[in-house]
């Protein structure tokens, strides 16, 4: 197993930078993992053409080389690349699939006289139908690491290596500032669970790949 960061994510507004309103386009940190014959793309968040270019820059890969996709949570800005990844297998933690389907279905029931929104919600349901439930031992050297809180089914990935333990945390650990202050996003669905999930990351990980920032060393171990 080996991994690299494809692109570094960002928040549309960073609460720790005194940004009350959206000042940029938010997107998630995207990671690529090679495990035996599999090429796994985690949280592909930019338009497909941009991710293809960045994969080529980082590791000489193309989007067509990707065999597996994993989303840590079903946020809108984690699905931008999916239309360019129809050849790959899509995976997401089962509780996240079920919660997301329920949320989108409920939103559809309350749409009134907005054809564009209705079409978008229907497209989200179609995407959700394309996801499979991964095994706990996902790939060689890649295990599921449930981190519920940001959404009710948020799930990271654990990459245990001989020397270091790496956690791809998604928005369970959004950024350096959130990790240093042990704070969660204001959009978090279950604050208490999210705080416990962040503590789990700190307890187990030497290296944390956050949801919206560059790779971080655990401040309690560095």
C-alpha positions, 0 to 999 in steps of 0.5 A, spaced: 500 500 500 502 507 498 498 513 498 499 520 495 495 527 496 492 529 489 489 535 491 488 539 498 481 541 500 479 548 503 473 550 506 468 555 503 469 559 509 473 558 515 470 559 522 477 560 525 479 565 520 474 570 521 470 568 515 462 568 516 460 568 509 463 563 503 469 567 500 471 561 496 469 554 492 469 549 498 472 542 496 475 536 499 482 533 500 483 528 495 487 522 496 489 516 491 491 509 494 495 504 490 494 497 493 496 491 489 492 491 483 487 497 485 487 504 485 483 507 490 481 515 489 478 518 496 473 524 496 474 526 489 472 533 489 474 537 483 471 537 476 473 530 473 478 534 468 482 537 473 482 531 477 485 527 471 490 532 470 492 532 478 493 525 478 498 525 472 502 530 476 502 527 482 503 519 480 503 519 472 496 516 473 489 518 469 482 518 471 481 512 467 486 508 471 482 508 478 478 502 479 475 504 486 472 510 489 471 511 496 467 517 499 468 519 507 461 522 507 456 524 501 457 531 501 455 535 495 462 537 494 465 530 494 461 528 488 463 533 483 468 527 479 463 522 479 461 523 472 468 521 470 468 515 474 463 511 471 468 505 470 470 505 477 466 501 483 464 506 488 464 505 495 461 508 501 459 506 509 452 503 509 450 508 514 452 514 510 448 511 504 442 510 508 442 516 511 443 520 505 438 516 501 433 518 506 435 525 507 435 526 499 428 523 499 425 527 504 428 533 500 424 531 494 418 530 497 418 538 499 420 540 493 415 545 490 415 548 483 423 548 482 424 543 476 431 544 477 432 542 484 428 536 483 432 534 477 438 535 481 435 531 487 433 525 483 440 525 480 443 525 487 439 519 488 441 516 482 448 517 484 447 513 491 444 507 488 451 506 484 454 505 491 456 499 494 458 497 501 465 495 502 468 490 507 471 492 513 478 490 511 477 494 504 483 493 500 490 490 502 493 495 507 486 499 507 481 498 513 474 502 514 474 507 520 467 509 522 468 517 524 460 518 525 458 525 527 460 530 521 454 526 518 451 520 521 455 515 517 461 519 516 467 513 515 474 514 514 480 509 512 485 507 516 492 505 513 496 501 518 503 501 516 509 498 520 512 505 522 506 509 522 498 509 523 495 514 517 488 516 518 484 519 512 479 522 516 474 526 512 471 532 515 471 528 522 478 532 522 477 538 517 483 542 518 489 544 522 486 549 526 480 544 528 485 539 530 489 543 534 483 546 538 479 540 537 473 543 534 468 541 529 465 544 523 458 548 525 454 544 520 456 537 524 450 533 524 451 530 531 456 535 535 458 530 541 459 524 536 463 528 532 468 530 538 469 523 540 471 521 533 476 527 533 479 524 539 479 517 536 483 520 530 488 523 535 488 517 539 490 512 534 493 516 528 501 518 527 499 522 521 492 525 519 489 526 512 484 532 514 478 533 510 479 540 508 487 541 509 494 538 507 497 532 511 498 533 518 502 530 523 498 528 530 501 534 534 501 529 540 506 525 537 510 529 533 
